[in-house]
């Protein structure tokens, strides 16, 4: 089985490498410097999305947002122009659920299947191959291509029909954003109160307050390491999709909206390309304190 992979960015490149390590033949677009690394591992190249799709049974996309996915899949010289009847597009980007459903419907007209399968875990877990994948689409298509997704992840869960994968991802992004904000608020409170944030972290991480987010982000904050595992700008993009979707379905999201404004504030302060743990800088600024070990 030959797999096409489009989107060799901070997440896509290590995901593509893990597919090769898993024994799959890969075709990638010849559009950025990451291509050379993949070619060195044995990947073929294509010059357009349509050409790539014509060579493959499975096409995986890992792109920034809905417009990019729609352009690559449905646009001129896009996947839809080259995809074979019975092939499948697995979009592992985080996009708006409505866009997923639109792409699903258009591909179905050509007999091409579609799964929306966004991931969580950031660059470290993409490198390790330990991502969490949440998948929407036909259950039989999910079952058929489960092993491919499992090559890049430790958790691959079917959520429901088309668009459900991206609904689950938006739920994930709500919880992560609010959790990082809570961790930041707590560590700034500890520091301003004259208590060592490192000791507070050690004291509370084993109790009910403990979380994967706390264990991932508290050490980064205290080390002043804001190298992006997941950029603030990308989380803002996801929360835009959250809020737009929440308005469509009629669900007020007061906490999410507040964290969104915090992220907008740190973006204005130049932290948009930093890790989303930079949320702490908002709290540090208003409390006039810096969290360190």
C-alpha positions, -999 to +999 in steps of 0.1 A: +000+000+000+014+034-010+006+065+011+008+101+000+016+126+027+009+164+023+021+188+049+057+182+062+056+208+090+065+207+126+040+178+131+038+163+096+075+156+091+079+133+121+046+117+114+057+109+078+090+095+092+071+072+115+051+058+086+083+050+067+097+034+099+065+014+100+073-001+066+050+020+044+059+033+010+055+071+010+050+098-017+055+134-006+051+168-022+083+184-034+077+218-019+099+223+011+133+214+026+118+186+047+114+167+014+151+159+013+150+142+047+121+121+035+138+113+002+168+101+021+146+077+040+132+063+007+102+085-001+092+093-036+081+128-046+053+144-066+050+180-079+012+184-074-014+171-050-032+155-080-001+137-091+005+125-056-030+112-053-028+094-086+001+073-072-014+064-039-042+044-022-042+066+009-036+103+010-028+119+044-030+157+049-015+176+079-021+213+072-026+245+092-064+251+088-096+246+068-087+269+038-054+250+032-070+216+034-098+226+011-073+241-014-051+210-014-079+185-016-106+203-036-087+230-055-070+232-089-046+203-093-058+191-059-062+156-045-097+152-059-084+155-095-060+126-091-075+103-065-086+069-077-121+054-070-120+037-037-090+055-023-092+074+010-081+108+022-072+109+059-071+146+071-051+147+103-052+185+104-073+204+130-100+222+111-136+233+114-160+203+115-182+219+089-152+220+065-146+183+071-182+176+062-179+197+030-148+178+019-164+145+027-194+153+006-173+164-024-150+134-023-179+111-020-191+123-055-160+107-069-161+076-049-132+087-026-136+080+011-127+106+038-118+105+075-113+135+097-086+124+121-070+153+140-043+146+165-032+157+199+002+156+216+023+183+199+057+178+183+072+156+210+046+130+207+046+133+169+083+124+170+078+096+194+048+082+175+026+085+206-001+109+194-037+106+202-060+105+172-097+111+172-115+100+141-148+108+123-162+091+092-175+057+082-168+030+108-158+005+082-132+029+067-119+036+102-114-001+108-097-006+074-071+021+079-067+019+117-033+003+115-019+031+094-030+057+119-018+035+148+017+037+133+018+074+143-001+071+176-007+051+208-044+061+209-067+060+178-104+063+188-134+063+165-158+091+176-186+091+151-197+102+116-179+128+094-169+159+114-169+141+148-132+138+149-128+175+147-155+181+173-135+158+196-103+178+188-120+211+196-131+196+229-095+186+235-083+222+227-109+237+252-096+215+280-059+220+272-062+258+269-081+262+302-057+237+319-026+256+308-042+289+320-051+273+354-015+260+358-001+294+349-024+312+373-015+288+401+023+290+396+022+328+394+001+329+426+027+307+443+056+328+432+040+361+442+032+345+476+068+337+482+066+300+478+088+280+454+067+271+423+088+239+418+079+227+452+042+236+447+043+217+415+058+186+432+033+189+460+001+190+438+010+170+407+001+137+424-033+148+436-065+157+419-049+188+403-023+167+385-027+163+347-008+155+316-009+192+307+006+202+341+034+177+337+041+188+302+039+226+307+049+234+343+085+224+338+087+243+305+073+274+323+098+272+352+127+266+327+116+295+306+115+271+277+089+284+252+102+266+222+070+255+204+057+220+208+024+237+198+024+274+188+001+299+204-010+310+169-022+275+162-041+273+194-057+306+186-067+291+153-083+261+170-101+283+195-115+303+166-129+271+152-142+262+187-160+295+192-174+296+156-188+261+160-202+268+194-222+297+180-235+274+152-248+248+177-258+273+205-233+265+233-219+294+253-183+290+262-174+316+288-141+301+300-129+293+265-137+328+254-117+343+283-086+321+275-089+331+239-085+368+249-055+359+270-039+342+240-047+373+219-030+394+245+002+374+245+001+373+207+002+411+206+032+409+230+051+388+204+044+353+217+024+340+188+052+317+175+061+305+210+046+275+228+011+279+242+027+277+277+035+313+270+000+319+285+019+323+318+034+356+305+000+372+307-003+364+344+033+373+351+027+407+334-003+416+355+012+403+387+047+418+380+065+385+388+083+358+368+079+321+374+113+302+377+126+273+395 
